[in-house]
Amino acid sequence: MSVNWITAYNRLFKIINTDGDCYYSGSAFIQFAQQVDDSIPNYNLYIQMRNQQGKSTSRKDFYWDIISGLEEPQKYQLFRLFIEALEQDAKDEIEGVRSVVFGGGSAVPTTIIPQNLWSSEKLNSSLKDIDKAIDAQQFNRAVTLAYTCLEGLYKAYVRENIPDQVNVASLIPLSKLVKNDISAKLAAKGNFPQEIVNTLPTLTNGIANSRNSFSESHFDKDANKWLAMYARDLTNSIGRLLLHFV
C-alpha cells in the first residue's frame, strides 16, 4: 500500500494546529517524533540548526521536514502514536488521517492458509498483517487473521511431526494433536511444565470461538480492539512455542 504522506500530514496538521487539547507545540511535536527516531535534536537545538541553515522555522514546514526525513516504518509508527493520542478528542477528524495511512473498511477477506513450513520471519510477517488490520480498525479481520495464522502453524507442525494425521483439518483437533505430540517429546527429555503445554487447546479454542462469534461470515458482529490485540498476542505466544518444533 502506497501512502500519500503529504495528504496524511495535511490532515494531521489541521488537528494539531487547532487550539485546545489537540494542539501540539513545536517542542511537543519533536518529543513525539523522538519516540520513533531518537536522533532528532531537542526543540531549541533543532530550531537553532534550521536558522543556521536558512530553513523555515514555521511549525508546518519543520513538522513536515521531520516526517519526510523518517524511514517508512517510522512514519507509520509516528502516525500510529498521533492517532492513539488524538482519537479521543478528535474522533471524526482523526478518522480521515487513519483512512489515508492505514486504509479503512471492515470487510473480512477470504484468507489462504499457508502450506509451506513456517519460520520466525513468516510469523513476524503474519503478525504485521494483524497489526495493520488493528491500525485500520478492522478488528474482525484481525481476529480472522489470527485464526488463520494458527491454522497454518498447526498444519505445518502436523505435516512435519505427525504426517499420518495430515487429514485432520479443524483447528481445535489440530491443537490437541500438537499439544499431545509436544508433551510426549518433552516428557521423553525429563520434567517440563505440563500446564503450559496444556494451555494450547484452551487458548486456541478462545481464538476460534472469537473468530466464529465476530466474523462477518458468521454472525455479523463487530470485534473490539482489545479482543483483536489479545488474539494477536496469543497467536504470537503460541507461534513462538510451535516454532521450536517445526
N, C-alpha and C positions, 0 to 999 in steps of 0.2 A: 504494500500500500504506500503510495507516494503522497506525502502530506504537503499541503501548501502552507508552509510555516509563516509566510507573510500574513495570510488571511487569519491564521490562528493567533498570531501576535496582535494584529489589529483588534480582534475581538477581545483578547485578554486585556489589552491596554485600556480599552474603554471601561472595563470593570475596575481595574486597579488605579485608574486616574480619576475616579469619582470620589468625592468627599464622603467620609463615613467609615464604616467598619471594613470596607473592601479596599480602601486606599492604601497603596504601598509607596512609601518614600523611596528615594534612591538607596539609602542605606539598608532599608528593609528588603528591597528587591535583591540587592547584592548578597545579603545574608541568606536569602533563599537560594540564589544561584550557587553560592559556595557549598551548598549541600550536595550538589552534583558535580562540582568542579572546584576543588579547594585551591587551585592555582589562581583564582580570581582575587585581586587585591581588595583590601577593605575600601570603603567608600572614599575616604579622604585621599588615600594614595591613588585610587583609580581616577578620580577627578583631576588630581594633580598631573598624572601621566597624560590624560587627554588634553589638558591645557598645553602641556609641553609639546604635544604632537599636533596641536592646532585643530583638534577634533571638537565637534559639538558636545557640550555638556548638558544639553536638554535631556530630560528623562526619557522621552520617547525615542530619541536617537541612540542613547547609550544602552538602554534596555535591549533594543533590537541588536545592537552590536554584540552584546554579551550572548544573547540567544543564538545568533547566527554563527558565533565562534565555537559553539558547543558541537561535540560529536552527535550523530543521530540518536544513539541510545540515551545520551544525556538530555537531549531536547525532550524526548518522551518523558523522561524521569522528572524534569523540571515542570512540564505542563501537568503531569500527574499530581505533583505536590500542590500546585496552584489550584487545580480543580478540587482536590480534597479540602484545601483551606477555605475556598470561596463558595462551595456549593450550598452551604447552609444559609448564607446571607444574600446570595445572588443566584438562586437555583435556575431560573429561566435563562439568564444571561450566560451562565457557565455551561449550559447545555449546548449553546452554539459553539463554544470552544471545544467541548468534548466531541461534538459531531465532526469537526474538522480534523482533529488529531487522531481520535480513536474510532471514528465511524459511529454508526447508530443502528437502530433496529433491534428487534428481539427474536427474530426467526431462528429456529434451531435447525441448522442444515443437516442433511444426511452425511454421516461420517463413515469413513472406511477404516476398518480395523487393520492396523499394520500387520503384515505377515512375516516380515524379516525379524531376525533376532534384535533384541533391544540392547541399548548401551546407555551410558550416562548422558552422552550427548543427545540421544534420541529422547530420553526422559526430559532433559532440560528444554528441548525444543517443544515438547508437548506441554510442559508447564508454562512456557512463554505464551502459547496459544490460549491457555486457560486465563493467564493474566490479562492478555489483550481483550478477551471476552468480558472479563470483570471490569476492566477500564472503560469499556464501551457500554457498561451496564447491561450486558447480555447475560444475565445470571443463569437463565435456563440453559443457554448454550454452554456456559462454563461447567455446569453440573453434568451435562451430557458429555462434554469432552473429558471430564474426569472419569466418568463411567467407561468411555471408550478406551481411554489410556490404560485403565486397569484391565480391561478385557484383552487388550493387546499384550500386556505384560504377562498375564496368566497363561494365555495361549502360547506365548513364546517359551515360558517356563515348561509347560507340559510337553511341547514339541522337543525340547532339549533334554528333559529329565524323565518324562513319563510317556514315551512315544506310543505306548499301547493304549493311551487314553485320549488320543488326539480327536476322537469323535465327540468328546464332551464339549458342548458349545455354550451352555448357560453360565453366567458369571458366578453365581453362588456355588454350584457344584465344582467349578474350576478352582475357586478359592479354597474349598475344603480339600481337594486333591493336592494342591500346592502346600497347604498347611501340614497335611499328613506326611508328605514327602520330605519337607524341610525338618519336621520333627524327627523323622527316622534318621535322617543324615546327622543331625546334631546329637541325637541320643547315642549314636554309634561312637561319637567322639568324647562322650562323658556328660557331665552335668551341663545344663543350659536353662535359661529362663523360659520354661514351658508356657507361662502365662502370656509372654509377649507374642509368641508364635500363635497361640490360641486366639488372639485378637483379630487375626487376618479375616476369617469369615464374618465376624461381627462388624468390623469396620467396613468391609466390602458390602455387607448387607445394608448398612446405613446409606452408603452412596447409591446403591442400586435402588433402594426404596425412594430416596430423594429424587433420583432421576425419573423414576416412574410416576412420582406424585406431581412433579413440577414441569416435566417436559411438555411442550405444546402438543407433541404427538400423542399424549395420553389424556390429561385432564384439563389442559389449557389453563393451568395456574401459573403464577409467577414466583420464581425462587427469589430469595432475598440475598443481599450482598454477603452477609455473614455466613449464610449457608454455602454459597459458591466458594468463598475463601476457605471455609473449613474443609469442604470436599477437596479443594486444591491441595491443602496441606496434608490431608490424609493420603491422597494419591502420591504425593512426594515421599511420604514416610514409607508407605508400602512398596513403592517402586525402588527406593534405595535398598530396602531389605532384599527384595527379589533379585536385584542386580548382582548380589553376591553369589547367586546360584545359577545365573543364566550365562 
